[in-house]
Amino acid sequence: MTSTAFRDHEEVVFFREPDCGLSAIIAVHSTALGPACGGVRFHAYGDEQEAIDDVLRLSAAMSLKNALAGLPFGGGKSVIIGDPRRDKTPALLAAFGRAVERLAGRYIAAEDVGMSPADIAIVGRQTRHVAGLDRGPAASGDPSPVTARGVLRGIEVAVRHRLGRSGLAGATVGVLGLGHVGSALAGLLHEAGARLVVADIAADRCRAIADRYGARVVPVDALVGERLDVFAPCALGGILNAETIGRLAAPVVAGAANNQLADEASADALHMRGILYAPDFAINAGGIVNVAAEIAGNYDRAAVLRRVDRIADTLDEIFIRAAREGRSPHFVAVDLAQERLDAARRARQQTA
Ligand code: NAD
């Protein structure tokens, strides 16, 4: 898996600054459509190989996501290896900023798990190749509420296709992970009249959502087995694997987490069980659409939200084509994105 994923990349660079404890990897998967744009994940990986696998999968997914969202950006991602609560210091973030600067604009760093707009601002003192700031002329701030809005639109479309109902009033939705996106999504689902069942390893986050929206809290491992209309993974990747898919009781999976599928066989397994899966890189593009508007230098929230709502049209097209071709929406979405990437590569070769 790793060697193939590695060969697919244009550039993968390791950075280390022992004085401040920085150990980071920046992966540029493709610049066919423009500079590679993707988040910085600050995470306590078990070992370096786990970090490498994660950054390569995430950066490849960013190429698909940006292509599918029609953005003029390639795919890239970076990881900082460490526990953000313990290891994140201004000196380390500054060192990471110098690392981004060394790629001279081929990679633009935005927020991901373990990073905040304030952290990105510190990185941005060393390089202008950052986005997702909460201050400045075109600042777009935390992308998470915008991502949640796109996920809500995606859930609505998936429910229409699979369950034949319009709107989410009375639907039961399970949200796994109540961080920046999951908690915002819970609020939107509550407003839409959905019943919530939630789980997170952080008990205080569960309590807050239970108090605010009347959500029922279940243990993390139990959520996939709950009787739900929609299972919305909003924590980390790999949640859809042979074991969880076997227990999954929901007819729809549609959530924000990146790399939800443990492997491609999991897409087929969901399809075989009649579970409609909204490809993660299609449904969770709201954040990068938000960030792209900042990079373009003309951030307009209303225009961003209109564009994010078009995620519904993209998913509609994917679900229709998947039904026609009798295969998983995951493979249809990959094909759609790949067609755009190939066309961009050909156009670049012709002008070179
Ligand atoms: P976050 O760090 O704010 O939240 C993650 C939440 O998941 C936390 O509450 C954490 O306690 C919980 N969690 C971690 N491991 C868990 C486990 N094993 N079981 C249950 N809960 C667990 O992150 P976020 O910004 O909300 O992003 C969530 C997911 O969405 C990530 O996969 C991220 O890559 C993806 N995503 C985020 C955005 C964005 O705009 N923030 C955009 C696209 C995709």
Boltz pocket constraint, residues with backbone or C-beta under 6 A from the ligand:
constraints:
  - pocket:
      binder: B
      contacts: [[A, 111], [A, 112], [A, 113], [A, 114], [A, 143], [A, 144], [A, 145], [A, 147], [A, 176], [A, 177], [A, 178], [A, 179], [A, 180], [A, 181], [A, 182], [A, 199], [A, 200], [A, 201], [A, 202], [A, 205], [A, 220], [A, 233], [A, 234], [A, 235], [A, 236], [A, 237], [A, 256], [A, 257], [A, 258], [A, 284], [A, 285], [A, 287], [A, 288]]
      max_distance: 6.0
